[in-house]
């Protein structure tokens, strides 16, 4: 019999099939028993890793700048600001950019796939501007014809998760027009903010495009759903999460400087504001049944549960 601490979820980032597309990511979640082939959260945005059921990354939707289309084949998921206020997520859903953390419960039987794309492409993929999606989780039927969504679901349930991702990818890409592939200043600015994790002057971006800061902010918000300043802040936070996951806690002070914070205290305060808890608390297992003596805050966060 498997140790209950070996039961979890295998996350896979299917990188190869997004190359050359405007999609940011295609991923899958599957219930899985940990094996010697399954690694914990390694560094540098892993291709595949195993998550313990108590892992905060499996129990929290963190703030971010992207939009996701999620197809759930397993038990229902629920999310909200807290457990008492949580509600069930539609099986085929659109998750917009969030500016605050959300509690997440994925259910015992996990099987899901998702496509992630920049919020500046919301109108192209979904026919709705990004501002309407901020801090929202909505059924895909709100944006696509019900018949289209049902056909997609029927096509996906007959396939394995990786094969289903190909269908989801092609369905999304088929909705793009030629105009959607034309570079705009809003898309260019969003890509720059993401690539530099927010470490770029908004005034400089406005100057480079011959716009006032206010004019840039209005155009960017209309396209991305967030102001350039907030977008850059969330981009920095997204990068910080991956940095801390792959860094020994003794080296976090150096990581704070590299991530653009004044010092470690500034980094901790920012993390608390956006994740709901300081990193040394957030990265501990989200499971009250785990004995606190099993948790030692040493090494990388994936090593804290022993």
ZINOR-V313172 format. One record per residue. N is the residue number from 1. D_FIRST is the distance of its C-alpha to the first C-alpha in Angstrom with 2 decimals. Layout:
# ZINOR-V313172
N,D_FIRST  N,D_FIRST
This chain:
# ZINOR-V313172
1,0.00  2,3.82  3,6.57  4,8.86  5,11.54  6,10.40  7,11.04  8,14.71  9,17.64  10,19.30  11,23.05  12,25.49  13,29.23  14,30.88  15,33.97  16,35.59  17,36.36  18,38.20  19,40.63  20,44.18  21,43.44  22,44.18  23,40.51  24,38.88  25,35.26  26,32.97  27,29.30  28,26.04  29,22.92  30,19.66  31,16.20  32,14.10  33,11.03  34,12.79  35,13.61  36,16.39  37,18.71  38,18.39  39,20.92  40,21.46  41,24.79  42,27.27  43,30.99  44,33.62  45,32.11  46,29.04  47,28.64  48,24.89  49,22.40  50,19.08  51,19.36  52,17.13  53,17.40  54,19.81  55,21.93  56,25.55  57,26.20  58,23.78  59,25.26  60,28.93  61,31.58  62,33.96  63,37.68  64,38.85  65,41.65  66,40.00  67,39.60  68,36.41  69,35.96  70,32.39  71,30.91  72,27.77  73,25.84  74,22.87  75,22.92  76,26.20  77,26.88  78,29.06  79,31.28  80,34.19  81,35.80  82,33.48  83,30.81  84,33.54  85,35.67  86,33.07  87,33.55  88,31.68  89,32.30  90,33.69  91,31.46  92,34.17  93,35.57  94,37.82  95,37.09  96,40.20  97,40.87  98,39.82  99,41.77  100,39.41  101,35.64  102,33.65  103,30.53  104,27.88  105,24.93  106,23.21  107,21.02  108,17.34  109,17.86  110,19.84  111,22.21  112,25.70  113,28.51  114,31.55  115,34.95  116,36.71  117,40.47  118,43.20  119,44.66  120,48.11  121,47.06  122,46.13  123,49.40  124,48.98  125,45.44  126,45.54  127,49.23  128,48.99  129,50.13  130,47.64  131,49.12  132,48.00  133,44.33  134,44.14  135,41.57  136,40.89  137,37.97  138,39.53  139,38.69  140,39.66  141,41.90  142,44.20  143,45.23  144,44.89  145,46.15  146,43.69  147,44.06  148,43.17  149,40.00  150,38.96  151,39.67  152,37.62  153,34.63  154,34.98  155,35.26  156,32.14  157,29.77  158,30.54  159,29.47  160,26.50  161,26.37  162,28.30  163,30.86  164,31.28  165,32.25  166,35.12  167,36.33  168,36.16  169,38.04  170,40.75  171,41.17  172,41.83  173,44.09  174,46.12  175,47.26  176,48.88  177,52.63  178,54.69  179,55.73  180,52.15  181,52.13  182,55.28  183,54.87  184,56.04  185,56.65  186,53.93  187,51.31  188,52.67  189,52.64  190,49.05  191,47.91  192,49.86  193,48.37  194,44.81  195,45.55  196,47.13  197,44.65  198,47.54  199,49.64  200,52.76  201,55.84  202,56.27  203,60.02  204,59.86  205,58.01  206,60.65  207,63.45  208,62.13  209,62.19  210,65.54  211,64.28  212,64.59  213,61.43  214,61.77  215,62.21  216,59.20  217,57.09  218,58.14  219,57.48  220,54.14  221,52.96  222,54.05  223,52.04  224,48.91  225,48.73  226,48.94  227,51.80  228,51.88  229,51.39  230,48.26  231,46.92  232,47.46  233,45.83  234,42.65  235,42.73  236,42.90  237,40.01  238,37.82  239,38.62  240,38.08  241,34.47  242,33.58  243,35.73  244,34.10  245,30.56  246,31.60  247,33.80  248,33.30  249,34.26  250,37.04  251,38.66  252,38.68  253,42.38  254,43.24  255,41.03  256,42.99  257,46.24  258,45.07  259,43.87  260,47.36  261,47.04  262,49.73  263,47.34  264,43.83  265,44.88  266,46.08  267,42.80  268,40.77  269,43.09  270,42.82  271,39.02  272,39.05  273,41.52  274,39.49  275,35.86  276,36.50  277,35.50  278,36.34  279,34.02  280,32.67  281,31.54  282,30.58  283,28.23  284,26.15  285,22.90  286,23.91  287,21.57  288,23.09  289,19.84  290,19.42  291,21.28  292,24.49  293,24.29  294,21.49  295,24.07  296,26.83  297,29.42  298,29.98  299,29.98  300,29.09  301,27.41  302,24.14  303,24.02  304,24.66  305,21.10  306,19.89
